[in-house]
Amino acid sequence: MSIVAIGLNHRSAPLGLLERMALSADDAVKLSTEVDNGAAVSETVVLATCNRTEVYVHAERFHDAFEDVRRALAMVTGVGAHEFDQHLYVHYADEASAHAFQVAAGLDSAVLGEHEILGQVRTAWERARLAGMTGPVLDLLFTHVLIGGKRVRTETEIGRRTASISQAALELIDAEGFSLDGARVLMVGAGEVGAGVMAAMARRGDIDLVVANRTRTTADALAADLGATVADFGDLGPELALADVVVAATAAPTAVITPELADAADLGSRPVLLLDLAVPRDVDAAVARRDGVALLSLTDLQAFASRNLEARHAAAAEARTVLDTQIDKYAAAGTAREVAPLIGELHRAAEAVRQSELERLGKRLGPLDDKQREALDALTVGIVKKLLHEPTVRLREASGTHQGDRLAKALRELFDLS
């Protein structure tokens, strides 16, 4: 059995396809359930962000697992497999685990070194654990993946540069000539990326923040965190009319800010900036063509945040060095987990033989005093330890390789272990 990572992202698929295959939190749960129910899969984690849809599985048979994931993706997204097949990437075994480390560290992101992805990976893993879809293999992987991602952010410069959508949004708004000082900012929806941008605005201060979301309780919770006010989603028209900046980040399958809504709000009668962070997009393209309306998309933010690439690439090299050390620790932990049962079984079998021989020898030697028994016990324990030391070390060193598999098989046969 091995770890397999299957998915598509901003590099492998066009934006239009990513939008069609974007997963809500509920969709991610459905996909996890469908994949986890497959006969070839024993553990599952689904990572769904605006730029990637990835499935990590611990599988017994690679090809069966691939088909399970492919079929589940088509069923949950409603996109035919023939449409996304050529855009899927597949990583297997060590490549799959290394890919997970790269993703969590922000080294595989559209914005190199972005911050949000680490939290999204943590959320994906926690969701899978709570649903009972992970086990010792993926739990071990994601434990080390999160440690690696955190280390990259604290030990390298990549975490100290403008590398997040939230930071980029504020800088890009300034660059577009829109002042946030005293501005009224309307957030439509309560998506994770949009909430991060609003949180960055709240920290800046002197901004009137308003949240409108279809689910009122979600809007109330977010508004409480941000110190914002809440507007009814049904009052979106009047709220648009009052806003200087609109941050749109819903999970709606179609545009929320339509030409009809723009007409009702008289959108464009004064300058307004629309920041569309949703996938699929929340703002109808026709709205952006109105006088007075400026539209920035997630792609615009990513491109803006990717400036200073030379310095960030230098920091990325440091980040990869940090990740290599954490990957080594993960590999060592995985090795110990894999061979520990066999090594324990070997030592228990040897101990059983030792005890049996002591009992047999005791009948021939007759009564022994405590000192003699202790000396005999120490002698035989030492002999067993020395005999098993080299096989144990060799097995641990070779674990996870073809040689390790051969050694494990030989030990089981030679010592008649189960």
C-alpha positions as CSV (number, residue, x, y, z in Angstrom):
1,M,0.0,0.0,0.0
2,S,1.2,3.6,-0.6
3,I,0.2,7.2,-0.7
4,V,-1.2,8.6,-3.9
5,A,-2.0,12.3,-4.6
6,I,-4.3,13.1,-7.5
7,G,-5.6,16.5,-8.6
8,L,-5.6,19.5,-10.8
9,N,-4.5,23.1,-10.1
10,H,-3.7,26.5,-11.6
11,R,-0.7,25.0,-13.5
12,S,-2.3,21.9,-14.9
13,A,-5.8,23.2,-15.8
14,P,-7.3,26.4,-17.4
15,L,-9.2,28.8,-15.1
16,G,-12.6,28.0,-16.6
17,L,-12.2,24.3,-15.8
18,L,-11.0,25.0,-12.3
19,E,-14.1,27.2,-11.8
20,R,-16.3,24.4,-12.9
21,M,-14.6,21.9,-10.6
22,A,-14.3,24.2,-7.6
23,L,-15.6,22.5,-4.4
24,S,-17.6,23.9,-1.6
25,A,-17.0,22.6,1.9
26,D,-20.0,20.3,1.5
27,D,-18.8,19.1,-1.9
28,A,-15.4,18.3,-0.4
29,V,-17.1,16.1,2.2
30,K,-19.1,14.4,-0.5
31,L,-15.9,13.8,-2.6
32,S,-14.1,12.4,0.5
33,T,-17.0,10.0,1.2
34,E,-17.2,8.8,-2.4
35,V,-13.4,8.2,-2.6
36,D,-13.2,6.6,0.9
37,N,-16.0,4.2,0.0
38,G,-13.8,2.7,-2.8
39,A,-12.5,-0.8,-2.2
40,A,-8.9,0.2,-3.0
41,V,-8.7,3.1,-0.6
42,S,-8.2,3.0,3.2
43,E,-7.6,6.7,4.0
44,T,-8.6,9.9,2.3
45,V,-8.0,13.7,2.6
46,V,-9.4,16.2,0.1
47,L,-7.8,19.6,-0.3
48,A,-10.1,22.1,-2.1
49,T,-9.1,25.7,-2.6
50,C,-9.7,28.3,-5.3
51,N,-6.6,27.2,-7.2
52,R,-6.6,23.4,-6.6
53,T,-8.6,20.3,-6.1
54,E,-6.5,17.5,-4.7
55,V,-7.2,14.1,-3.2
56,Y,-4.7,12.3,-1.1
57,V,-5.3,8.6,-0.5
58,H,-3.6,5.6,1.1
59,A,-4.4,2.9,-1.3
60,E,-3.7,-0.8,-1.8
61,R,-3.9,-0.8,-5.6
62,F,-2.8,2.3,-7.5
63,H,-4.9,1.9,-10.6
64,D,-8.1,1.1,-8.7
65,A,-7.6,4.1,-6.5
66,F,-7.0,6.3,-9.5
67,E,-10.3,5.2,-11.0
68,D,-12.1,5.7,-7.7
69,V,-10.9,9.3,-7.5
70,R,-11.6,10.0,-11.2
71,R,-15.1,8.6,-10.9
72,A,-15.8,10.5,-7.7
73,L,-14.5,13.8,-9.2
74,A,-16.8,13.5,-12.1
75,M,-19.8,12.6,-10.0
76,V,-19.4,15.4,-7.4
77,T,-18.5,18.2,-9.8
78,G,-20.8,17.2,-12.6
79,V,-17.8,17.6,-15.1
80,G,-17.2,14.7,-17.4
81,A,-14.0,12.8,-16.8
82,H,-13.1,13.1,-20.4
83,E,-13.0,16.9,-19.9
84,F,-10.4,16.9,-17.0
85,D,-8.5,13.7,-17.6
86,Q,-5.6,15.4,-19.5
87,H,-5.3,18.0,-16.7
88,L,-5.0,15.6,-13.8
89,Y,-1.6,15.1,-12.2
90,V,-0.7,12.0,-10.2
91,H,2.0,11.6,-7.6
92,Y,2.9,8.3,-6.0
93,A,4.7,7.2,-2.8
94,D,7.6,9.5,-2.0
95,E,6.6,12.0,-4.7
96,A,3.1,12.2,-3.2
97,S,4.3,13.0,0.3
98,A,6.9,15.5,-1.1
99,H,4.1,17.2,-3.0
100,A,2.1,17.6,0.1
101,F,5.0,19.3,1.9
102,Q,5.5,21.7,-1.1
103,V,1.8,22.6,-1.1
104,A,1.6,23.4,2.6
105,A,4.7,25.5,2.4
106,G,3.3,27.6,-0.4
107,L,5.9,26.5,-2.8
108,D,3.3,25.1,-5.3
109,S,1.0,28.1,-5.1
110,A,0.1,30.6,-7.8
111,V,1.6,33.2,-5.4
112,L,4.9,31.7,-4.3
113,G,5.0,31.5,-0.5
114,E,1.3,32.4,0.1
115,H,0.2,32.2,3.7
116,E,-3.4,31.0,3.4
117,I,-2.7,27.5,2.1
118,L,-1.2,26.2,5.4
119,G,-4.5,26.9,7.1
120,Q,-6.4,25.3,4.3
121,V,-4.3,22.1,4.5
122,R,-4.9,22.0,8.3
123,T,-8.7,22.4,7.7
124,A,-8.7,19.6,5.1
125,W,-6.9,17.2,7.4
126,E,-9.0,18.0,10.4
127,R,-12.2,17.6,8.4
128,A,-11.0,14.1,7.2
129,R,-10.0,13.1,10.7
130,L,-13.3,14.1,12.3
131,A,-15.1,12.1,9.6
132,G,-13.0,9.0,10.4
133,M,-11.4,9.0,6.9
134,T,-7.7,9.1,8.0
135,G,-5.6,6.6,9.8
136,P,-1.9,6.1,10.9
137,V,-0.5,6.7,7.4
138,L,-2.1,10.1,6.4
139,D,-2.2,11.3,10.0
140,L,1.6,10.8,10.2
141,L,2.1,12.6,6.8
142,F,-0.1,15.6,7.6
143,T,1.3,16.0,11.1
144,H,4.8,16.5,9.5
145,V,3.4,18.5,6.6
146,L,2.0,21.1,8.9
147,I,5.1,21.2,11.0
148,G,7.1,21.7,7.8
149,G,4.8,24.5,6.6
150,K,5.0,26.3,9.9
151,R,8.8,26.0,10.0
152,V,9.1,27.5,6.5
153,R,7.1,30.5,7.6
154,T,9.1,31.1,10.8
155,E,12.6,30.1,9.7
156,T,12.8,31.7,6.2
157,E,12.3,35.0,4.6
158,I,9.5,33.7,2.4
159,G,7.1,34.2,5.3
160,R,8.1,37.8,5.8
161,R,7.3,39.1,2.3
162,T,4.1,40.1,0.7
163,A,3.0,36.7,-0.3
164,S,-0.7,36.4,0.7
165,I,-3.8,37.4,-1.1
166,S,-4.8,39.5,1.9
167,Q,-1.7,41.6,1.9
168,A,-1.7,41.9,-1.9
169,A,-5.3,43.0,-1.9
170,L,-4.6,46.0,0.2
171,E,-1.5,47.0,-1.8
172,L,-3.3,46.5,-5.1
173,I,-6.3,48.7,-4.0
174,D,-3.8,51.4,-3.1
175,A,-2.1,51.0,-6.5
176,E,-5.4,51.3,-8.3
177,G,-5.9,54.7,-6.7
178,F,-8.7,53.7,-4.2
179,S,-8.2,55.0,-0.7
180,L,-9.5,52.8,2.1
181,D,-9.4,55.6,4.6
182,G,-12.9,56.1,5.8
183,A,-14.2,53.8,3.0
184,R,-17.3,51.7,3.2
185,V,-16.4,48.1,2.3
186,L,-19.1,45.5,1.6
187,M,-18.2,41.8,1.8
188,V,-20.6,39.6,-0.2
189,G,-20.3,36.1,1.0
190,A,-18.1,34.7,3.8
191,G,-15.5,32.7,1.9
192,E,-12.1,32.0,3.5
193,V,-10.0,34.1,1.1
194,G,-12.5,37.0,1.3
195,A,-12.6,36.9,5.1
196,G,-8.8,37.1,5.1
197,V,-8.9,40.2,3.0
198,M,-11.5,41.8,5.2
199,A,-9.5,40.9,8.3
200,A,-6.5,42.7,6.9
201,M,-8.7,45.7,6.2
202,A,-10.1,45.6,9.8
203,R,-6.5,45.7,11.2
204,R,-5.8,48.7,9.1
205,G,-8.6,50.6,10.9
206,D,-10.8,53.6,10.0
207,I,-12.9,51.5,7.6
208,D,-16.6,50.9,7.7
209,L,-17.0,47.1,7.2
210,V,-20.3,45.5,6.2
211,V,-20.9,41.7,5.7
212,A,-23.8,40.2,3.7
213,N,-24.1,36.5,3.5
214,R,-27.0,34.1,2.6
215,T,-26.6,32.4,6.0
216,R,-27.2,35.0,8.6
217,T,-25.4,33.1,11.4
218,T,-22.2,32.9,9.4
219,A,-22.4,36.6,8.7
220,D,-23.0,37.4,12.4
221,A,-20.0,35.3,13.4
222,L,-17.7,36.9,10.9
223,A,-18.9,40.4,11.7
224,A,-18.2,39.8,15.4
225,D,-14.6,38.8,14.6
226,L,-14.1,41.8,12.3
227,G,-16.0,44.5,14.2
228,A,-18.3,44.8,11.2
229,T,-22.0,45.3,10.8
230,V,-24.3,42.8,9.1
231,A,-26.7,43.5,6.2
232,D,-29.4,41.2,5.0
233,F,-28.5,39.4,1.8
234,G,-31.8,40.5,0.3
235,D,-30.7,44.1,0.7
236,L,-27.7,43.6,-1.6
237,G,-28.9,46.3,-4.0
238,P,-29.1,49.2,-1.5
239,E,-25.8,48.1,0.1
240,L,-24.0,48.1,-3.3
241,A,-25.2,51.6,-3.8
242,L,-23.5,52.7,-0.6
243,A,-20.2,50.8,-1.0
244,D,-16.9,52.2,-2.1
245,V,-15.2,48.8,-2.3
246,V,-17.0,45.4,-2.7
247,V,-15.3,42.2,-1.8
248,A,-17.2,39.3,-3.4
249,A,-16.3,35.8,-2.2
250,T,-19.4,33.6,-2.2
251,A,-19.6,29.9,-3.1
252,A,-22.4,30.5,-5.6
253,P,-22.2,28.5,-8.8
254,T,-23.2,31.5,-10.9
255,A,-22.6,35.3,-10.7
256,V,-24.2,37.1,-7.8
257,I,-23.6,40.6,-8.9
258,T,-25.5,40.7,-12.1
259,P,-26.3,43.5,-14.5
260,E,-29.8,43.6,-13.2
261,L,-28.5,44.1,-9.6
262,A,-26.0,46.7,-10.8
263,D,-28.9,48.6,-12.4
264,A,-30.9,48.5,-9.2
265,A,-28.0,49.8,-7.2
266,D,-27.1,52.4,-9.9
267,L,-23.6,50.9,-9.7
268,G,-21.1,53.1,-11.4
269,S,-22.8,56.4,-10.7
270,R,-19.8,57.0,-8.5
271,P,-16.4,55.3,-8.5
272,V,-16.5,51.8,-7.0
273,L,-14.0,49.0,-6.8
274,L,-15.2,45.4,-7.1
275,L,-12.8,42.8,-5.8
276,D,-14.0,39.4,-7.1
277,L,-12.2,36.6,-5.2
278,A,-14.7,33.8,-5.9
279,V,-14.2,30.7,-8.1
280,P,-16.5,30.6,-10.0
281,R,-16.6,34.4,-10.3
282,D,-19.2,36.4,-8.5
283,V,-19.3,39.4,-10.7
284,D,-20.8,39.2,-14.2
285,A,-18.3,40.4,-16.8
286,A,-20.9,43.0,-18.1
287,V,-20.9,44.8,-14.8
288,A,-17.2,45.6,-15.2
289,R,-17.9,47.5,-18.4
290,R,-20.0,50.1,-16.7
291,D,-18.5,53.6,-16.3
292,G,-17.1,54.2,-12.8
293,V,-16.7,50.5,-12.0
294,A,-13.2,49.0,-11.6
295,L,-13.0,45.2,-11.3
296,L,-10.1,43.2,-9.9
297,S,-10.1,39.4,-10.0
298,L,-8.3,36.7,-8.1
299,T,-5.9,36.4,-11.0
300,D,-5.1,40.1,-10.8
301,L,-4.2,39.7,-7.1
302,Q,-2.1,36.7,-7.8
303,A,-0.1,38.5,-10.5
304,F,0.4,41.5,-8.3
305,A,1.5,39.4,-5.3
306,S,4.0,37.6,-7.5
307,R,6.2,40.7,-7.9
308,N,9.7,40.7,-6.4
309,L,10.0,37.1,-7.6
310,E,13.8,37.1,-7.6
311,A,13.9,37.7,-3.8
312,R,11.1,35.3,-3.2
313,H,12.7,32.6,-5.2
314,A,15.9,33.0,-3.1
315,A,13.7,32.5,0.0
316,A,12.1,29.5,-1.7
317,A,15.5,27.8,-1.9
318,E,15.9,28.3,1.9
319,A,12.4,26.9,2.3
320,R,13.1,23.8,0.4
321,T,16.2,23.2,2.6
322,V,14.0,23.5,5.7
323,L,11.4,21.1,4.1
324,D,14.1,18.6,3.3
325,T,15.0,18.3,7.0
326,Q,11.3,17.8,7.9
327,I,10.8,15.3,5.1
328,D,13.8,13.3,6.6
329,K,12.1,13.3,10.0
330,Y,8.9,12.2,8.4
331,A,10.7,9.4,6.6
332,A,12.4,8.3,9.8
333,A,9.1,8.3,11.6
334,G,7.4,6.3,8.8
335,T,10.3,3.8,8.9
336,A,9.9,3.3,12.6
337,R,6.1,2.8,12.2
338,E,6.5,0.3,9.4
339,V,9.2,-2.0,10.9
340,A,8.3,-1.6,14.6
341,P,5.7,-4.5,14.6
342,L,8.1,-6.9,12.8
343,I,11.0,-6.0,15.1
344,G,8.8,-6.4,18.1
345,E,7.6,-9.8,16.9
346,L,11.2,-10.9,16.3
347,H,12.3,-9.9,19.8
348,R,9.3,-11.6,21.3
349,A,10.0,-14.8,19.5
350,A,13.7,-14.7,20.6
351,E,12.6,-14.0,24.2
352,A,10.2,-17.0,24.1
353,V,13.1,-19.3,22.9
354,R,15.4,-17.9,25.7
355,Q,12.8,-18.5,28.4
356,S,12.1,-22.0,27.1
357,E,15.8,-22.9,27.1
358,L,16.4,-21.5,30.6
359,E,13.5,-23.6,31.9
360,R,14.9,-26.7,30.2
361,L,18.4,-26.0,31.4
362,G,17.2,-25.3,34.9
363,K,15.9,-28.8,35.2
364,R,19.4,-30.2,34.4
365,L,21.4,-27.8,36.5
366,G,19.3,-28.2,39.6
367,P,18.6,-25.5,42.2
368,L,20.4,-22.1,41.6
369,D,20.8,-19.3,44.1
370,D,19.6,-15.7,43.3
371,K,23.1,-14.6,42.2
372,Q,23.5,-17.5,39.9
373,R,20.1,-17.0,38.3
374,E,20.8,-13.3,37.8
375,A,24.1,-14.1,36.1
376,L,22.6,-16.7,33.8
377,D,19.7,-14.4,32.9
378,A,22.1,-11.5,32.1
379,L,24.3,-13.7,30.0
380,T,21.4,-15.1,27.9
381,V,19.8,-11.6,27.5
382,G,23.1,-10.2,26.3
383,I,23.5,-13.0,23.8
384,V,20.0,-12.5,22.3
385,K,20.5,-8.7,22.1
386,K,23.8,-9.1,20.2
387,L,22.4,-11.6,17.8
388,L,19.4,-9.5,17.0
389,H,21.2,-6.1,16.9
390,E,22.5,-6.3,13.3
391,P,19.3,-7.6,11.7
392,T,17.3,-4.9,13.6
393,V,19.6,-2.1,12.4
394,R,19.7,-3.4,8.8
395,L,15.9,-3.7,8.7
396,R,15.4,-0.2,10.0
397,E,17.9,1.3,7.6
398,A,16.3,-0.5,4.6
399,S,12.7,0.0,5.5
400,G,10.6,1.5,2.7
401,T,12.9,0.2,0.0
402,H,12.8,-3.0,-2.1
403,Q,15.7,-4.3,-0.1
404,G,13.8,-3.6,3.1
405,D,10.9,-5.6,1.8
406,R,13.2,-8.5,0.9
407,L,14.8,-8.4,4.4
408,A,11.4,-8.3,6.1
409,K,10.3,-11.3,4.1
410,A,13.4,-13.2,4.8
411,L,13.2,-12.6,8.6
412,R,9.6,-13.8,8.6
413,E,10.5,-17.0,6.8
414,L,13.7,-17.7,8.7
415,F,12.2,-17.1,12.2
416,D,8.7,-18.4,11.3
417,L,7.1,-15.1,12.2
418,S,3.4,-14.4,11.2
